[in-house]
Amino acid sequence: MPGLLARVFCLVALFMLAGCQTLLNETYPPGAGSTPGTLQNDDDPRARLGASEHPRILANYGGEYNDPKVERQLARIVGALTLVSENPKQSYRITILDSPAVNAFALPGGYLYVTRGLLALADDSSEVAAVIAHEMAHVTANHGLLRKRAEEAEQIANRVATEVLSGEMTGEQVEARGKLRLAAFSRQQELEADVIGVRMLGEAGFDPYAAARFLETMDAYSRYQNNVEDLDPSLDFLSSHPDAPKRRELAYRHARAFGQPGVGTRDQDKYLRAIDGLLYGDSPKQGYVRGNTFLHPVLGIRFSVPQGFQIDNTAEAVLATGPGDIAIRFDGVSDKNRTPLTRYITSGWVSGLDPSSVRPLRINGLEAASAKAVADTWEFDVTVIRVGNRIYRLLTAAPVGSSNLDAAARIVTSSFSKMSSSEIASLHPLRIRIATVRPGDTIASLAERNQGTRRKLELFQLLNSLSSGETVSVGEKVKLVTDQR
């Protein structure tokens, strides 16, 4: 429910905040200093398409993450897979994206991307190789270019159908049919890439069962993130990927061509050494979530949400959801003209504002203003706070008639403050640290060493590919999440 409510509130808030400009990562522009390289001849449309899209990918995913140890490990994996790929002459550029999301994808021309969130979740080199092999298969099969052409053909078909068949079919029906055809086209591409990827894994000497194993891990992580036991596959029918059970079964079936489970190398020790120290979760340029508090060491600000709320730190804004369908949104805008806050709050960016509710105030020594608003079935407490040449915006929302709006808003707004220099100096990002299991250690005791995370035991099991009831052995290497250096 929190994930669903966050999506609903995000839509409502975006409706209210037309033209919103986030400041949460403005100090470090995404992709700053990155120069997209062209991997093939400029006459190749695949290379041109990949190069043109590369800056946009960096901007959308927080820029490039640099870690020489991990980069060397990925280069070895890509090199081994290239030799057994369907086009060994294809060159590749792999980029680690500075994002905690678990994702990987490819662009035409050999541009490969994996997020550091995915690298943290993977348990060994074979699992990362499974992901990369799948993406390389998209490149060698020209799936990106074929998808682009299919989209262009669908747009033409939709236009013709709308103009010629307008009496028989509505525009919405034409669009829906087009989406279904593109979804089926994409699902077929994914299954094709799965088959090619498993073959590459086995022929390169990696554990071919890693693909099925990591698909299961990603599915479990998705449930962990959404806080639900089961996801209804019928809700995902327009997804570009087939449902997870079908993909796992297909991957497992094709892996059997290389022998029984246990064949191939997993290369776990080398992989864990490579990711020791990998940034986990939020980065300094996005701010940190610690329990029920959001802290941004670069901007030097902090605030807390009520106990029992869950904070989601996205690229566009900080969202929090809690009991009673209460939702909170935080973002910021530049204001070099030093607009009076009472005038700013009535300048048209809030829909349904009650002008009579606007009042100036001070919050922990900072200039501020607040107001009330109503939009659709939601009531809002809107508070804006000035820090230097920036205006920070805190919106607390509740269903119309809720008795909890004012109390929740008061907790959030009264907690907003500037961070002291000592607070900033003491705040460190979370990282993956590799620990050796010692005598007396249990899964529960090791999980308690995780910091800054929720549902510690479940996360520890996910990060270390441990099923319920499984134990650890003395001398075994495990992943922990900690801010300890």
PyMOL commands that set and color helices and strands:
alter all, ss='L'
color gray80, all
select helices_A, chain A and resi 2-16+45-60+68-83+116-121+125-140+143-164+171-203+210-226+233-236+244-258+268-275+323-325+341-344+405-415+421-426+443-447+456-463
alter helices_A, ss='H'
color red, helices_A
select strands_A, chain A and resi 93-97+104-107+111-115+288-290+293-296+301-304+310-313+318-322+326-334+353-363+366-375+378-387+390-399+417-418+431-436+477-482
alter strands_A, ss='S'
color yellow, strands_A
deselect
rebuild
show_as cartoon
